[in-house]
């Protein structure tokens, strides 16, 4: 928890301030708004909810500087990283210029901005943002070794990246740009969340659900201060991907599982309530994390060279042999679905849509019962750029129709089984998946 909060606190600190410019750090103010408490540092974690320590304050700038130096060093060799990833099949196949986008774009934007969220077309989205963990931060997408493991390729993030175009980098923002060339908010570079080029992709590595309220306040602060955002008129979309860290590295260390689940439930509710009350005209795509049996099945199907790494990125998985941990993990996922589906989070200008696109994902990313390495980064933890492209297609499809859990091999290819808005179904759906 300590390291997690340190990384999260960095999100309002500029990495390279200009000389003579006074930097006002709003972290403490936003932490107070988020309900975080400052406590004395100790090695043994507190068991009382969400907090930060004085040590976090002292190390914030140091860790940010280290992260930024690593980021700059690795990205100076990005051409060779891209070349190597292309050779081993971890990049999507580029789409030729003479090939048109699979969807008809002519009716993708309303003649006038709709007044009701159920009449929202993809081109009506003016602002796009991303919350969550390393997947939306783009962590490790091109990683070839441990040194570049924590590099953030934010521009490739399926829910919050927007560099290049759909032909080479398929992301939800790059698709939305086709319908609305004035779309704003996606990351325009591979950078840390503190970099202005991250815009409204404020995702951070190692994020837990318990940290979402703070991240929501960071986003709201950025939205309000950006002159390109009209809070009252613009329709906004936030894509949220978070949860694996809770099940893989957090839940199994809680002595009081009931208290932990109550805290997470309260934090999730608070996050959605804050977004609802402070961001008008908002559609949230909330990606539900896999069921515990799906997660364990994915680990089971990992290549042999990956299985030894599971102790580092998911050291809780052996403990799910015990029924009380397994049952708590089941409830953890079920609780997310229930909160996202609450009636109070469905109104004329606000909706949360839960998407089950990660359910049974190992079934269509596997060959002969073993996960296909090309969908994963070298660390066996994060998604490759090709994997991010497939996640884009899955979320895009799910934005128009309930997730089809009868996966076929075609789902593992970015441009196969691609759904489009049409005369019968022009609008983004505002009701989540049913399980």
N, C-alpha and C positions, 0 to 999 in steps of 0.2 A: 504493500500500500504506500509506503514512503516513496519509493522510486516512481511509482505511478503518479502520485500527486506532484512530485517535483517536475515530471515531464509535462503534466497538464498545466501547471502554473506558468510554464514558459510561454503559453499561448498569447500573452499580452506584452511580451518583452521583445523589443526590436533587436535583431541580431547585429546590425552594423549601424548604430546611430550616427548621424552627421555631427561634425564638430560644432560645438556651440549650441546645439539644440537640446533643450531640457526635456527629458523623458519623464512623463508622469505615468507610473505603473499603477494600473487599476485592479491588480489581482486581488489584493486584500478586500477592497470594496466589493468586488464581484463575488468573492468567496463568502463574504458576510451575507450578501443577498441570496446566495445559493444554500445557506444553512450550514456551511462548513465551520468547524470550530478549530481554533488554534490551541494546541496542547504542547506540553513539554516533550522533547524528543526522548524516546527510549527504544531499545532494540526489540523488545517484545511488543507486538502490535496491540493497540487498544481494541476492545471489542464493543465499542459503543456507537458505531456508525461511521459517518464521514468526517474527516478532520485533516488538518495539515499541521506541521510543526515549525518551530523557529528555524530548524535546520534547513527546511525547504526554502525559506526566505534567503538564507545565507548562501546556499548552493545554486540558486536559480540561475544567476547570470553565468556562473562558471560552467554549469552543464550546458547551457544554451550555446556558449562559445565553443565548447568541445563538439557538440552536435553540428554546429554550423561549419566548423573547419572540416569535419569528416565529410559532410554533405558536399562542400565545394571541391574537396580533393577527389572524391569519387566521380562527381559529375564532370570533371575535367577530362575524363576518359570515356564519356558516354558513347561516343561513336564505336569504340571497340566493344563496349558492353552490348550495344544493339546488334553489332555484327555477330558476336558469339551467340547471343540468344536466338538470333534468326537461324543460325546454323543448326542449333539443337531443337528447333521447332517450338520455342516458347513465345514467339510473336505471331500475331494473326497474319494471315496472308494478305498483302496489300490488294486493294480493289482497283482494277484498271479504270482509267478516266472515261473510257467509252461505256462503262457499266453504270447504269442509273441506280440510285437508291431504291430498295425494294418497295417502298411505299409511294403512293400518289400524294404529293405535298399540297395540292391545290386547295383542299378544304381543311387543312390542318390548323388554321387560325380563324377565330370568329371575326365577322365584320366589325363588331363592337365588343369590347371586353364584357364578358358575361357577369351578371350580378349574383348568380348562384353557382356554387361549386359543382353541382351535378351537370352543369352545361359547359364544363371546362374542356377545351381542346388542347392538344400538346403545344400548339403555337401561342396559346394564351399565357403560357408561363413566361414571365418577364425576368424573374430572379430565381436562381437555383443555388442551393446550399447543401452542404454535407456535414453530418455529425457522426461521431463514432470512433472506431479504433484504427488499427494499422491498415486494415483493408482499404478504407477510404483515404487514409494518409498516403497510400501507395507504397508502404514499407516493403523493401526487399524485392520489388517486382523484377528487377534486372540483376539481382544479387548472384554473384558467382563464388563468393567466399564469405568468411565471417566479417571481414573488415567493412564490406559494403552492405552487410545485413540490415543495418538500421538506416540506410539511405532512403529517403522518401521521394518516390517518383509520383508525386501528387497529381501531375498532369495526366497520368494514365488511370487514375482512380475511376472505377465504373460509375460511381454516383456523383462525383464531384470534380472530375478532371475534364479539361477541354482543350488540350494542346492539339495541334494539327487538325485532322478531320476524321470523319467516320471511315474513310478509305484506309487509313493506316492505324487509327486509334479509335476503336468503337467504344464510346462511353455514352451514357444517357444525355449529358449536356451536349455532346457532339451531334447527337440525333436531334435534340430539341433546337439546336442552332439552325437546322435545315428549315424548320417551321417558323422560327423567329430569329432572324439574323441579329437582332438587338438583345438577345439573351445575355444576362450578366450574372456574375457571381461564381462561376467555375474557376478552378485554379488554372492559371495560364503558364505555369512553369513547374519544374520539379523543385520543390522548396519546402522549408519548414512552415508550420502554421503561422509563425510570427512574421513571415515574409509577406509584404503587401501583395505579391503575386499569387498568394494562396486565396485571396479574396474571401469568399464565404465557405470555403472548404476548411473548417477548423478542426478536423479530425486529428487525433493524436495517437501515437503508438501506445500500447499497453493500457488502453482505456477500459474502465469497468463501467457497468451500468450505474454504479454509485456516483460516478463522476459526471453523469449527463446533465444534472442541473447547472453545474458550473459552466459546462460547454454551451448550454443553451443561453446563459447570460452573456457569454463572450460573443456569441452570434448576434444576439439582440443588440448588444452595444455596437457592433460593427454595422449592422443594418441601419441603425438610427443615425450613425455618423457619416454614412456614405452619401454624398450628394446625388449619386446616380439612382438612389432608391427612393421611390415614392411609396411610403408605407401604406398609405390609404388606398392608392389606386392599383399598384402593381400586384399581380397574382404571383405567389411564391411557392416553390417546391423545395422541401427539405428531404433528402434521402439519408436514412439512419441505418447504420450497420454496426452493431455492438452486441456483446454477449459471450463470445467464446472464452475470453479471459476469465470471466466469472466462473464458468464451469471447469475450465482447465487448471486454473491456478489459485482460485479463491475459495470456492464453496467447501472444498474438502478440508480446509484449515479452520473452519468455524466450529467452535465448541457448541454454540447454541444455534442450530440450523433454523429453528423457528424464528428466532430473533433476526437472523440474517435475511430470511425470506420476507419478513414484515418490513425490514428496512428497505430492501430493494423495491418492494411494492410501493412503499411510500415515496421513494425517490423517483420511480418511473411516473407515478401519478403527478408528482410535483413538476417534473420536466414538461409533461404534456400540458399541464394546466398553465404554466408560465408561457409556453409558446402560444397556446390558444389565446391567452389574455393580452399578449404583447405584440403578436404578429398577425395582423388582419390579412384576410385573403390568402390562406395557407393550406396547402395540401402536403401531408407527410406520408412518405413511403417508408414504412417501418419493416425492415427485413428481419423476420423471425429466425432465430438461430436453430440449428438442427436439434431434433430430439436426442436424448442421451444415447439411445441405441444406434441412431444414425452416426453420431460422433464416434462411438466405439467401433462401429463397423468401418468407418473411414480409416481409423488408426490401424485396424486389423488388415486392411487392404494396402497399406503403404508398402512401397518397395523395401527390401531388407535394409538397404543403407539408410533409410529414413527412420526405421523403428527405433534405432538407438538414440535418436534425437528427441523422441517423445518425452523422455524424462525431463528435458529442459523446457519444452514449450507446453506440455500438458502432463505435468507430474501428478495431477489428481487422478488420471485415468485408472491406475491400478486399484484405487480405493473404491471404485464403483462396483466392485464385487460385493461390497457390503450394502445391504438393502436400504439402510437409512440414508446413505449418501445418494444411491441411485434414485430413490423415491423423491428426495429433495431436488435433484436435478430435473426430474420429470415435472415437478411442481413449478420449478423455476421457469421453464419454458412455457408451461400452460398459463402461468400468471401473466406473462408478457402478452399473450394472445388476448386474455380476458381484459386487461387494462386498455389495450389498444382498441378494443371493440366496445368500450363503454359508451352508452348513448350520449353522455355529456360531451364527448369528443367528436360528435357529428352535428354540425350545424350549417347554416347557409353559406358561411364563408370559411369553414374550417372542417377538415376531415383527416382522420388517420386511417391509412389502409395497410393492414398487415399482409406481408407477402411471404409465402413459404417456399421461395425459390431454392433454398439450400436443402430441402428435404430430399433424402435419398440421392444426394449429389454424387456419392461414390459409385452408385450403380451405373451411371452413364459416363463417368470419367475413369472407368477401369477397363483393362484388357486382360482377359483370362484370370479375373479375380484380383488383379493388382492395379493400383492407381497408375494412370498414365502420367509420367513425370512432366510432360510438356505443359500441363495445366498448372503446375506448381513452380514456385521459385526454387532456387537451389537449396534453400534452407528447409524445404519440405513443410514449411509452415504457411507461408503466404502464397498468394496466387501470382502466376506469371502474367505477362501482358495478355497472352492468349486466354488465360483463365479469366482475367478481368473482362475481356471482350465477350466471353460467353456469359458471364454474370450480367453484363449489360443487356444482352439479348433476352435473358431470362426475366430480368426486371422489366424491360420494355414490354415484353409479351404480357407479363402479369399486370401491367398498368391498364390493359384493355380487357383481359379475361382472367378468371380465376386460374391459379397455377394448376397446370395439368401434371399430376403426379405419376402418370404413366409415361415415364421418360423413355425416349427412344434414342438411338445413336445420333440421330440428326441434331439433338439438342446440344451435342458437344461441339457443333460447328456454328460459328457466330452468325452466319447468314442463311442457315437452313431453319425451316419451321419458324419464320419471322412473321409476326402478326402486324397488321397495319390498321389504322383507323379507316373506316369506310362509311358508305352511306347508311348502313344499318347500325354502325357503332362508331360515332364520331368522337365520343367523349371519354375522358379518363375516368376509370371507375373509382368510386368513393366508398365502396364496401369491401372489407378485407376477405381473405381466404377463410373458408370454413374447413375445419379439420375433423 
